[in-house]
Amino acid sequence: GLMPIDARLDLHGKRAEEARDALERFLGEKRARGERCVLVVHGKGEHSPGRKGVLRGEIAAWLSQGSASVHVEAFSTAQPEDGGEGAAYVLLVR
């Protein structure tokens, strides 16, 4: 939360495969533009069946391994004003 957010991606309402593809495209595009810090909003799962956040459980894996991870230097849970546990700051590789 100390760096300015260059771009935001909201994944609410997307299925896991759709969200993963959107995340990979978004990170690649923003990195290619030279942006450094982005916010990825995945939700907390409060409106999901069983109140279990599907994307919330997957986001760390996508950011730390697989094709999206090549764009990621670091990531962390967002501050409450940016979505808290329902969002993540992502620092992109230069």
N, C-alpha and C positions, 0 to 999 in steps of 0.2 A: 503494500500500500504506500510505499515511499516514492515510487516512480510514477510519472504521469502515464495514464492509460491511453495508448495510441489507437486502439480499436476494440470493439466488443463483438462477441458472437453469442447469440441466445439459442440454446439447443432445446428449450422447452417444447414438449409435444412431439419430438422426433423419436422414431424407433432407434434402437441401438446402432444398427448398421448405417442408417441414414445419418445419424449424429456423428459417427466415426468418420464417414466420408466427408461430411461438411467440415469437421474439425481439421482433417488433413488438408483440405483445399484452403481453408481460411489461414492456417498457420503458414503454409507455403507461400500464399499470396502476400501476406503481411511481412514475412521475412524478406521476400524478394523486393518489396518496397522499402526495406530498410527500417521498418518499424521494430521497436525493441520490446515493449511491454503490452500485452493484450489481456483482456478479461474474457474468460469463457464462463458463461452462465449455464449451468446444467440442472439446476433445481435441487430441491431437497427430497423430492418424492412425496410430498404431502398430498398431491392430487393423483398419485398413481394407485393402481389396485393394490390393496394391502399396505398402502402408505410406505412402500419400499421403493426407493429411488434406483431405478435401473441404471440411468446414466451416471448418477453419483457414484455408484459402485465400480463403474468402468473407467471413468475419466483418468484416474491416476495411472492405470495400466496403459491406456492409450498414450498418455504424455511421457511415460517412462520407457516404453518398449514399442516395437512395431514402427510402421512407416511415419507416423506423426512425430515420433520422438527425435527424428533427425533435425527437426527445427527447434527443439526445446533445449535451452541451457538449464533452466530451473523452473519450478512451479511451487505455488503454495496456496493454501486456502485464503480466500479473500477476507478483507475486513468486513464487519457487519454492514457498513454503509454501502458496500459494493456487492452484497449478496451473501456474505458469511459462508457458511458451510454449503451453500447452494451455488458457489462460484469459485473460480480459481484464477489467480494471476499467473500468467505464463511469460517468462522471460525468454525471448527468442535468441537463437544463436546469431552472432554477427557474421 
